[in-house]
Amino acid sequence: MLSKLSIAVVGAGITGLWQAFTHARAGHRVRLVERSSEPFAACASRLAAAMIAPECEAEGAPPIVRDLGRESISLWRDAYPATVVNGTLVVAPPRDSADLTRFAQMTERHKVLAAQCLAKLEPDLAGRFERGLFYPDEAHVVATEALRWLLSQARALGIATEFGHSFQPHGEDVIIDCRGIGSRQDLPSLRGVRGERILIQSRELGLSRPVRLLHPRQSIYIVPQGNGRYVIGASLLEREDDIPMTVKSALDLLGSAYALHPAFGEASILDMGAGIRPAFPDNIPRAIIEDGGKTIRVNGTYRHGFLLAPALAKAVAGFLSDGRRDSPLFDSPNA
């Protein structure tokens, strides 16, 4: 393969930004093209809770997601100074302690905390839960801030950015398609999965890490964003519309937040949103090589965009460097 390539990355969500950033750092000439005129306006990434939580995701995801997610934590920490590594706390109401036991059995690298230790870790939750699971190595970022940083770094590296344009090839050596659900015409097995989240602000609570509440009505995660802001999310719906959030979804998310701590009942709702995430049938992302390596379609990140985007970029970088396809991400998607 050529040592230095001209590369077009199509799509400027979290997947496309990591691709552009990684390949520009490797010395390739990169052009980033995005159809929306305003950065991040049309990408689901802007709505993400942006947890880098491979251990917790292993509860419902294949082992490959956990393994590559562990790799991504290091990549985030090495690249992005604002990566927060405070771990993740998982709790459940006393009546649902069996759910916490099941979660522990399906995951690794956690510590079981008794009520006293849990209170030291998150003082605002003192007295509310009998025990919890702490995953100390997990991380999170603020989605919009991380997206802006990646874009600024891309531009600083000399990447040509084109917003508000449909992609037209300019004779590049490689085209990397990161359009998400916009690539369905080229990837027929791709489907859209709706994700919803609420952004709130509380003057009464000061959580310092993501907290996952296992709840029979609606399990949720609450992720601190700084300045008293929190993202509440977890709803995944097998629907492809991006209409505003329904009353039922909002009630489920807010009700579960209230169950975590009643002080959330006094929080201000800043924003509600829904986005469409791309997924293959097995919910595992792929880097699909076409045209002898001239086209690479990176897609299907499901709910794991921030978790797996760095690992996907590293895998593609290895292929561009010396043709390596040792990553399982290069498997063909299920039909």
Disulfide bonds with the S-S distance in Angstrom:
none
